[in-house]
Amino acid sequence: MAEPKTTRNEGDVAAFLAAVADPRRRADAEATCALMAEVTGAEPVMWGSAIIGFGVYHYRYATGREGDWPAVALSPRKQALTLYVSAGFDGYQDLLDRLGPHTTGKSCLYLKRLADVDENALKDLVAAGFRHLDGRTVISEQQ
């Protein structure tokens, strides 16, 4: 079975953030990284070449595939600042309603501008996602 492509590594988080080309996206990513470190109490760690993770959980699928993934993470993508809330957003609609302009995927939160969102709602969402998964093992019957 192939190893996961995105794994925890010793990459330099500060250097990664400093290399973000768009100045506004870079500032948003740096501020979000600081917010996530404050809320989680975890040190930021590079996962792959473009994801900054906080905490970790272990997953195991029915197929036997397993690995580790950050409990919460961020990536300053070109289209949007992407936050990974691995627990997903079920049960967090009240926080999403307070958050302000955003879009979501299964476990991704996309923000165009950090200044446009409610910082307290974002902190609460990150904290809830982190508490839900950090240090746990998730076993899924699905692939």
C-alpha positions as CSV (number, residue, x, y, z in Angstrom):
1,M,0.0,0.0,0.0
2,A,1.4,3.4,-1.0
3,E,2.4,5.8,1.8
4,P,0.4,9.1,2.0
5,K,2.0,11.9,0.0
6,T,1.3,14.6,2.5
7,T,3.2,13.9,5.8
8,R,4.5,15.8,8.7
9,N,8.0,17.1,8.1
10,E,10.7,19.5,9.4
11,G,9.9,22.3,7.0
12,D,10.3,25.9,8.2
13,V,6.9,27.4,8.8
14,A,8.1,31.0,9.0
15,A,10.1,30.6,5.7
16,F,7.1,29.0,4.0
17,L,4.8,31.9,5.1
18,A,7.4,34.5,4.1
19,A,7.5,33.0,0.6
20,V,3.8,33.6,-0.1
21,A,3.9,35.9,-3.1
22,D,0.7,37.9,-2.5
23,P,1.3,40.4,0.4
24,R,-2.3,40.3,1.6
25,R,-2.5,36.5,1.5
26,R,0.8,36.3,3.3
27,A,-0.4,38.7,6.0
28,D,-3.7,36.8,6.4
29,A,-1.8,33.4,6.6
30,E,0.6,34.7,9.2
31,A,-2.2,36.1,11.3
32,T,-4.2,32.9,10.9
33,C,-1.2,30.8,11.9
34,A,-0.7,32.9,15.0
35,L,-4.5,32.6,15.8
36,M,-4.5,28.8,15.4
37,A,-1.3,28.4,17.5
38,E,-2.9,30.5,20.3
39,V,-6.3,28.7,20.2
40,T,-4.9,25.2,20.0
41,G,-1.8,25.6,22.1
42,A,0.1,23.5,19.5
43,E,3.1,24.5,17.6
44,P,2.7,24.9,13.8
45,V,4.3,22.1,11.8
46,M,4.7,21.7,8.0
47,W,2.8,18.9,6.4
48,G,3.9,18.3,2.8
49,S,5.1,21.5,1.0
50,A,2.1,23.7,1.5
51,I,0.1,22.9,4.6
52,I,0.7,24.1,8.2
53,G,-0.8,21.8,10.7
54,F,-1.7,21.9,14.4
55,G,-2.1,18.7,16.5
56,V,-2.5,15.3,14.9
57,Y,-5.0,12.5,14.7
58,H,-4.6,9.0,13.3
59,Y,-7.1,7.6,10.7
60,R,-7.7,4.0,9.7
61,Y,-10.0,3.0,6.8
62,A,-11.8,-0.3,6.3
63,T,-9.4,-1.0,3.4
64,G,-6.4,-1.0,5.8
65,R,-5.1,2.3,4.7
66,E,-4.1,4.5,7.6
67,G,-2.0,7.5,8.5
68,D,-1.8,10.7,10.4
69,W,-3.2,14.1,9.6
70,P,-3.4,17.4,11.4
71,A,-6.4,18.0,13.6
72,V,-6.6,21.5,12.1
73,A,-4.5,23.2,9.4
74,L,-4.1,26.0,7.0
75,S,-2.7,26.7,3.6
76,P,-2.4,30.1,1.8
77,R,-3.7,28.9,-1.6
78,K,-3.9,31.3,-4.5
79,Q,-7.7,31.4,-4.7
80,A,-8.4,31.6,-0.9
81,L,-6.9,31.1,2.5
82,T,-7.8,27.5,3.2
83,L,-8.4,26.1,6.7
84,Y,-8.7,22.4,7.1
85,V,-11.0,21.4,9.9
86,S,-10.7,17.7,9.7
87,A,-13.7,17.0,11.9
88,G,-15.9,18.7,9.2
89,F,-18.6,21.2,9.9
90,D,-21.6,19.1,11.1
91,G,-22.8,20.8,14.3
92,Y,-21.0,24.1,13.7
93,Q,-23.6,25.9,11.7
94,D,-24.1,28.6,14.4
95,L,-20.3,29.4,14.1
96,L,-20.4,29.4,10.3
97,D,-23.4,31.7,10.4
98,R,-21.5,34.2,12.6
99,L,-18.2,33.8,10.7
100,G,-19.0,36.1,7.7
101,P,-18.1,35.5,4.0
102,H,-16.8,32.0,3.4
103,T,-17.3,28.8,1.5
104,T,-16.9,25.3,2.7
105,G,-16.0,21.9,1.3
106,K,-16.2,18.6,3.2
107,S,-13.6,19.7,5.7
108,C,-12.2,22.8,4.1
109,L,-13.1,26.4,5.0
110,Y,-12.2,29.0,2.3
111,L,-11.7,32.6,3.2
112,K,-11.0,35.4,0.7
113,R,-10.0,38.0,3.3
114,L,-9.4,37.5,7.0
115,A,-10.5,41.0,7.7
116,D,-14.0,40.2,6.5
117,V,-14.7,37.4,9.1
118,D,-15.6,37.4,12.7
119,E,-12.3,36.5,14.6
120,N,-14.1,35.1,17.6
121,A,-16.3,32.8,15.5
122,L,-13.1,31.7,13.7
123,K,-11.3,31.0,17.0
124,D,-14.3,29.0,18.3
125,L,-14.5,27.0,15.1
126,V,-10.7,26.2,15.1
127,A,-10.9,25.3,18.8
128,A,-13.9,23.0,18.4
129,G,-12.3,21.2,15.4
130,F,-9.0,20.8,17.3
131,R,-10.7,19.4,20.4
132,H,-12.7,17.0,18.4
133,L,-9.7,15.2,16.8
134,D,-6.4,16.0,18.4
135,G,-4.7,12.9,19.7
136,R,-7.5,10.5,18.6
137,T,-7.8,7.6,16.3
138,V,-10.6,7.7,13.8
139,I,-11.7,4.4,12.3
140,S,-14.0,4.6,9.2
141,E,-15.9,1.9,7.5
142,Q,-15.7,4.0,4.3
143,Q,-12.7,4.5,2.0
